[in-house]
Amino acid sequence: MSIEDHLRAWLGVWPPRSKLHVTGSRRRTTPGWDGRVHPALGVGGPDGAVLSVPPEHQARVAAARTLGEVPVLIGYPERDWFEAVYRWTTRPAPLRDAGVWRPATAPDVPGWLRPFGGEVLVAVDAETGRHLAGVGVKRHDEHGHELSVVTAVEARGRGLARRLVAQAARRVLDEGAVPTYLHTASNAASAAAATAAGFPDLGWTAFGVAEH
């Protein structure tokens, strides 16, 4: 189990062989964790970046002047290009658990968590039963699972997000995968929660064609 194993499976090749290594992978033409095709995905670290696209578009993307051209080049002109901070950990923070695991199909699970499938992590107010926060897991492959957290407005500032993310990360590790976490560079709250949960910012980035 390693981040290298995950990136190799997810992108098609790792480590990168150049500053920007464009590779063709059939993973970009088949449904991902959510049943939808994710036609361009990349991760960049200190030794370079890999951008994974459908094999038939590899040469054209490699010759592109800017990454902003990629959506058009691969046939998705209606979608935007995204960039995010990319984090992972093998040592989540030893914070107290804050939620319980529930089937995503359970009737009392919030609607936004249902698309993740499997089990999701939910924090509930003990007195009112109101959902306060939750974590869904994007199971990209057997080596890497991405965590996504949302906290209700009235429950923010209590440290719930960091505790839930750390709790979910421990479970992912127990399942034999590496937990990963993405957020936009401008999302200070998400960045703070990730750092506190034990996901350091190592200067890595994720990028690609945005979901539609």
N, C-alpha and C positions, 0 to 999 in steps of 0.2 A: 504494500500500500504506500503510494507516494504521489505527490502532486505531479511528478513527471509521468507516472502511469496514467493518471487522469487526463492530462493534456494531450498525451499521445493518442489515447482512445477518442477523446472529444474532438480534437482538431485534425487528426490523421497523421501528424508527425510532431515530434518534440525530441530534442531541443531545436531551436531555429538554426539555420545554417548561414544566415545573413542578417543584416539589420532588419529587413522585412522579407521574410520567407513566405511566399505565396504557394500554397499547396492545394492540390485537387483532392477532394474526399467525397465519397458517396454518402457520408453522414450528412452532408449539406443538401441532399435531395430526398432524404427519408424523414419521417416524423420524429420530432424530439420528445422531450419529457411531457409536453402538453398536447401531443398529437398533431402539432403544426410543424411545418418545415422552417428551419432557420438557415437561410441560404448563404450567409456569410458570417463567420465568427472568428475572432482573433484574440490572442493574449500576448502581451509584451512584457518582458522582464529585462534585467540588466544585460543579458547577452544577446538581445534581439527579440524579434516578434514573429509569430506565425499567424498568417491569415488563411483560413480554410474556406474554400469556395467549391462549387461543383466543378468536377474535372474539366468539363467542356468550356468553362470560362477562365481557367487558370492562366492561360497565356495573355488574354486581354487584360485581366486584372493586374498581372505582373507588369504590364507595360503602361498602366495608368499613371497619370501625373500626380493625382491626389486621390486619397481614399474616399473623398466625397463623391467621386465618380462611380464607385463600386455598385451602388443600387441600380443605376441605369445599365451598367455593363452586364449585370447578371440577370436582368429582366424584371427588376422590382422598382421601377421609377417612382411608384407611389409611396415608398417607404423612406424613412430618414436614416442617416448614419448616426450611430450612438457611440459614446465613449464613457467609460466608467472606471472607478478605482477597483482593482481586483485584489482580493485578500483571501488567505486561507490559513488554517492553523492545524497543528497536531497536538497543541497544548492549550485547550480552552481554559479560561479563568475559572478558578474553583468557587464560583458563586452558587448561592442557594437556588434550588429548583424553584420555578415560579409558575409552572403550568402542568397540565396533564395531557397525555397523548390520547387522541380520540380518532376514530375512523373519519376520514374526510366526508363520508356519506352519511354520518350521523345527523339526524334532524336538527339537533341543537348546535351544530357547527356553523359559524358565520359563512355566508355565501362566498366571500372572497377567498376562503380557504379550500373550498370544494374542488376547484380545478387541479389542485396539487395531487389528489389521489392518495392512496395509502393511508398513513396516519399523519395527523397534524397536531401541533402543540398549541394548547389553548389555555390562557389565563382567565379565570372567571372571578367576579366579585362574590365572596362567600356569603354575603348577606342578601344581595339582590339577584344573583345569578347572571348579572350582566357581563357580557364578554368585554374584557379589558384590552387584550392583546393576543397575538398568535403568531406562530411561525409555520410556514409551509416549506416543503422540501422539494426542490427540483432535482429529481434523480437522473442526472445526465448519463451516467454509466456506472458500472460496478465500482469504479475507482474514485468518483467525485460526485458529491451531492451539494448543491447550492442552497443556502438558506435565505428565506425572504421573510421579513418581519414587519408587522403593522401594529401600531398602538392607537387605541381610541384617544381622541383629543383630550377627554376629561381624565385619562389615566397617564398622561405624559408627565415626565419629571419624577417618576417614582423608581426608576431603574429597572422597570419590568423588561424592556427590550433587551438590555444586556444580559439579564439573567436567563431569559428565554433562549437567546441565541447561544449562550454558553451551554445551557441544558441540551439544546438540540444538537450542538456540535459534539457533545460527549456521546450522544446516541449514534450519530453518524460514524464516529470513530469505532464504537463498539460493533457496528455493522461491517467494519472493514473498509470504509471509504474515507476520503479526506473531505472535510467540510470547507466550502468556499463561500464567499460573501462579496457581493457587488453593490456599489452605490455611486451616485454621481459625485463629482468632485465638489459640487456646491452644497451637498446635503450634509451640513455640519452635525446634525443630530444623529444621522445614521452612522457617520464616521466615528463619533464619540461612542456610540453603542458598540460598534464593532471593536474598537480599541479596548474598551473596558471588558468585552467578552473574551479577549485573548486573540483577536485577529489583527496582527500588526500591519501597518501600511509599509510595505517594502518597496514602494515606488512602481509596482506593477499596474498594468492597465488591461482592461478588456474592451473590445470594440467590435463593431459589426453592423449588419443591417437590422434595424429595429423591428420589433414585433409590430404587426399591423392590427 
